């Protein structure tokens, strides 16, 4: 039974995308590339926020605890967080205990399903999970779990959870292991909810999103404090908490429930702002890194900012024609998502937030970049060395193992370059592990600025990036 994968599928980057409000409920504002201005944010208590993140449920439907216990295998101790309380101390980091309004104890998914990962054998909160497998249809596992449910009350809670998964499953299955189906999951949930009351509708009230989700790589949380807007195209403007808590749309069926979560999610954001990137754990050639810093300041600071004593992040959206990376995530949000933006405008979530999609991508902060492979917004480039040299980017590739080793020279995870795409795979599992850059949304094109450097300059720049 692969229950952990099922719970991952429930959340699967729902926090990564969203919409907003500006003016009248049906008004839609589109942004221009360029600088993103800072906006006021609510403040919270980081200590309470950490406790809430680890022990409170933002997703409030799930599998009854009794059925969960009957269906799981032994849990890897590395996946446990000893500082959690109560039943949570017995669960892997990606699951949270919750008692429903009917009194049934549940196990639900949480934010860390996507926003935490093992690095060198240690769990790092805030590191995007780049090995999450969203290629499998969760329905079989969800229905199988129902065999362990006993009693009318448990059955009712399980059925609610199962129905939600059944409704969104066709829109969240990715083509490749490791990428995330952020936008489609959120939009599929919107399609089933009344925007004013948040009541769930068994039949869609909006046309659902396309069944082929565009891939995204999960960005690290520790850069949140630098960013004036959320998401790769900087569409999430205004109150960041309302975007961060969008996982609640899986199960939250009233405005009152949403408001209750919002009240404590302010503290969660406050905790996220305290997160620091992990330090590079291997040797750094300091003299080479110093030369790399000079190259960085000459070639990269306009978009990615400066680091050290004069640290400054420009919050700049780069136009598609300038960055040249796969355009479809930004283009679809700009041209194809108006119905979902209007839904958000009228909803509780849009009261203090708004969406302003731009035809471009925000150049991210680079703190801890060594730990965040693969690269670009769609995870199409497996190492920083390949990012800096477009001629070395593989057309078809896969991680060298289910849990690959870190490659110190390339700065990324070990990968195998392949001679064929998915059509040459021998089996379904092999197919799903191939990253095919010829697919829509999966291109590894663009960000070719490193091609202008010599090989020695690229090596120095990579050495400097290890220090950020």
N, C-alpha and C positions, 0 to 999 in steps of 0.2 A: 504494500500500500504506500503510495507516494503522497502522503498528506501534506508534507511540508511544501512540495511543489504547488499543491492546490492553494494553500494559503498565500504563497508568493503571487500566484495568479490573481488572487482577489485584489491585492493592493497594486502590484505591478506599475509603479510610477504614476499613480493617480495624482501624486503631489507635483508632478513635473509640468503640468499644463493647466490652463484655465482661461477665463474671460473676465470682463469687467463692466463697469458702468460709467457713463459720461453723459450728462444732460438728461434728456428724455429717455424713457425706458427702451425705446427702439432705436435710439441714436447709436451710430457706430463711428468711432474715430480710428483712423489709420495713421500710424506714425511715420515720420521720415527718418532715414538713417542719420546718425550723428549722435551727439551727446545726450544722455538720459539724465534729467535733473533729479536731484534728491527730493524726497517727499516725507512728511512727518510720519512716524511710525509709533505705535503704542509700545509702552515699556512694560516689562514683566520681571519676575523673580527667577533668575537662572537655576537656583537650587531646587525650587518647586518645579521648574520646568523639566529638569532632569528626572525627578521622581515621576512626574506625569508621563513623560515619554516612555519610561521603562515599565510603568505599572498601571496606567490608565488606557482605556480603549477608545481610539478614534473611530475604529470600525466596530460597530455595536451589534453585529449579527455574526454567527459562526456555528461551529460544531459543538454540541453538548460535550462537556468534559468527560462524562462517562464513556461516550462513544470514542472520543479522542484517545483515551487511555487504552481502549481495546484494540485500536487500529495502528498504534505506533510501534516502532522498533526502538532499540536502545538509542539514546541521544548522545551525540559526541559532546564530551565535557567542554570542548573549546567553543561550543555554541551556546554555552550557558553564561549568564551574567550573575555572579554571586551577590551583588548588591541589590538585586530585586527582592520584593517582599511577597509574602503569602504564596499562593499557587504559582505566581509568576516565576519564583525562584526554581521551580521544577520544569519550566518550559524553555525551549530554545529562544534566543534573543528575538527572533522574528515573529513570535506569537505572544499574545497577551490574554490573560484571564479577564472575563467580564461577566457580571450577573445581569441578566436581562430584566426588564420590567416585570416579567411574569415569574421571576425568581429562579430561572434555570441558569446554572453555571455553564458558561460557554468558553471556548477557546477561539480567539479571533486573530486576524492578521494585524500588523502594525507598520509604522513608518520604516522601521529598520529592515523590513523585508527587502527594500531597495537601497536604503541609506546606511547600511553597515556591511562590512565584509572582513574576512580574514586576510591579514597581511603579515607574512612571515610568521604564521602560526598564532597571531594575536588578533582579536576582534577590534576593529577600528570603527567607532561610531562616527558617522559622517562620510565615510568612504563609500562611493557608489559600488553596488554589487554588479560587477561586469561579467559574472559567470552565471547569472540567473537564467534558468531555462523556461522560456515562455512559448516554446514551440509546440507544446502538447495541449490537446483539448482537455480541460479539467473535468468535464461532465461525468465521465466514467468513474473517476475517483470520488467525486462528490456523491454520486448516487450509491457507490459501493459503501461509502462511509455511513449512509443511511441505514444499512443493515444492522449497525450496532446501536441504533437509537431505540430507546425503550420508553414507553409511556406517551400519553397524549401531549403533555406540555413540551417534552423534549422534541417530539415529532413536529410540533408546530414551529418551534424555533429553527430546527434543522431545515424544514421546508421553506421558510422565509429565506434563509441563506442560500439554499440550493436554487431557488427560483431566481435570485439575483444573479448568481453565477451563470445560470442557463441563459439569462437575457443578454449578458454581455460577452459570453464566451466567443461567439462568432467574430467579434471585433478586436480581440486582444491577443490572438495567436500570432507570434512573430515568425519570420522565415528563418531566423538564425539564432542559435543559442548565444546569450550574452547581451543582445540588444533589448530595448524596452519599448513597450507599446503605449507610451504615455498618453498622447492625444486621444487615440481611439477609445481607451478605457474611460476617460473622463466624459467624452462626448456621448458614448453609449449610455452612460448613467444619466446624463442630462436628458437624453431622448425619452427616457421612461419616467421623468419626474415633472410634476406641475411646478412651474417656476415660482409661483406665489406661495403655495402651501407646502411645497416639497413632497407632497403625497406621491407614492409610487403607483405607476400604471402598468398593468401586466402587458398591455400593448403599447408600442411606442407612440408618443404624442408629437414627436418630431421625426423627420427622416433620419435614420441612424447614419453613422459615419461609414465610409467604405470598409469592407471586410479585410482589406490588406492594410495593416497599420504601417505607418512610416517608422523606421527605427530611430531610437535615441540612445545615447550613452548617458548614464546617470552622473550628473556633476557632483563634486564634493560639497558637502554642507559648510565646510569651514570658510569658504569664500562668500557666504551669504552676507556677512557684515559689510562687505565692500560694495555689493551690487545694489543699485537704485531701482532695479526692476527684476522681475523673475522670468525665467525661461530663456531658451537660446535666442529667440527673436525679440527678447525684452518686452513681450506683450503684457506681462503682468505688472501693472502700475498701481500705485496707491498702497493700501493696507496689505502687507505681505502675509499676515496671519490668515486671511480669508482664502488665499491660494494654498497655503501650507496645509490647511485642514480639509482640503477637498476630498481626501480619502473617506471622510464621513458620508459622502453622497452615496456610498455603497448601501448603507443601511438606515441612515437618519431620515425619518419620514415626516417630521414636523419642523417648523421654524423654531419652536421651543427647544427641541433636542439639539438643533444646530447651534443655537445661541448658548446653550449650556456648555458645549464643547469649545466654542469660541472663547468663553470666559477663561478657561485654563490653557488654551493653546497659545495665548499671549505669552505665558511663561515658557512654553516649549520653544518658541522663537527666541526668547531671551537666552535660553540655554544654548541653542544652536549658534548664537552669535559668539559664545565663549570658546567654541571648538578651535583647536589648532591643528595644523597639518602634521603628520608624522615626519620626523627628521630623516633625511637620507641616511641609511644605516651602513653604507659601504664607503670605501676610501674615495676621497676627492682630491684631484691634483689642483692645489690652490693657485699656483702660478698660472696654470692653464685657465682656471675659472675666472681669474682676474682679467685675462685677455678676453674671455667670453663675455664678461660684463660690459666691457667697452663696446663690443659688437652689438650686444643687446640694446644698450642705450642709444646706439646709432641707428639701428634697424627696426627695433620692436617696441620701443617705449610709447610711441604715438598711440598704439592700440592697446597694448597690454600693461602700460604703466611702468613705474619704477619701484624698486625694492630696496630695503635697507633704511638708512637714516632719513632719506628724503622720499619715503614710500608714498606713492600717489597712483590711484587707479582712475583712468579717464572715463569709465562707463560709456563707452562708445560703440554704437551699432555700425557695423561696416556693411555697406551695400553689397548685394549679391554679385554685381558685376566687378566689384573690387576684390572681394575675398575669393570668389570663384568656386566655393565648395558646393556640395549637392544642394540644389535650390528648393527641393520639394517641400521640406518641412516649413520653411518660411513662406513659400508661395501659396501653399494650401491654406495656411492660417490666414493669409492676407486676402485670398480670393474665394475660398470655398467654405468658410466657417461662420458666415454671418448669422445663420439660424441659431447656432450655439452661443454666439456672442449676445444676441438678443435675449436668449433664455437667461443668460447670466445677468444681463442688465436689470431684469425684472426680479431677480432672486435675492434672498438674504445675503448671499456671498458678494453680490455686486453693490451692496449698500455703501461700502467704504472702499471698494476696489474698482478698477476699470481695466479694460483691455485695449491696447493700442498696438496691434501687430505691425511690424515693419518688414519691408522687403530686404532683409539682411539678417546678420547674426551679430550678437554682441561679442566682442573679443573678451574672453574670460580672464579673470585674475589667474596667475600662474603659481600661486603658493601651493606647495606639495605636488607639483605637476608630475614629479617622478613616479608617484604612486597611482596615478589615475589613468593608465593605459587601459584600453586603446583610445585613440585620439580622434578629433573632430566631433561634431555634434552627433554623428551617427555611429561612432566607434569603428570607422572603416579603416583606420591606419593603426597597425598593431604596436608601433614603437615610435619614440621621439626621433630616432635616427631616420626612419622612413618618412616622418612628417617633414623633416628638414631637407629631404632629397626625394623629389617625386619619382625619379627614375628607379628608386629601390622599393617603391610601394607595390605590394603583391596584388595582382588582379583577383586571384582566388587564394584564400588562406583559411586556416583554422588554428585554434590554440593547440600547442604541441601535446597537451594532455588535458584531462578534465580539470586538473589543478596544476597548471603549468609552472615551471620555474621562472624566477625573475632573471632577465637578461641584463647584466650590468653594463655591457658594452652598448647595446642598442637602446637601453632605457625603456623597457617594456616587458611584456611577457613573451616567453619562447613561443614561436609559432612555426607552422609548416606551410611553405608556399606550395600550392597545388597547380597541376597542369590542366585541371578541368574545373568546371563549376558544378552545380548541383546535379546536372543531367548525367554526370559521370559517376555519381555515387552508387555504391553497391547496396546500400540499405537506407531505411528511413532515418535512423539515428545518425549515420554518417552524413547524410544529406543535410540534416538540420545543424550540423556543426561547421558547415562550410560557409564562410563569408564570401558572397558573390557580389563584387562591386559593379556588375553590369545591371543589377536589378534596380528598379525605381526606388529612389531614396537611399540606396546603399553605395552610391558612388564615392570614390576616394579622391576625386579631383580637387583642385584648388589649393589655397594656402601654399602657393609655390614660391614664397619669398626666400626660402632657404636655397633655392636653385641658383640665386645670384651670388652665393658665397662659395669660396673654395672649400675643398674637403678639410683642410686644416682649420679654417674659420668655423665650419660646422662643428668640428670636434670641440673646439674651444667653447662655442655657444652651448653645446650639450653639457659640457662640464659645469658651466655656470648655472644652467637650469636645475642641476642636482641640488644646488644650495638654496633654492627658493622655498 
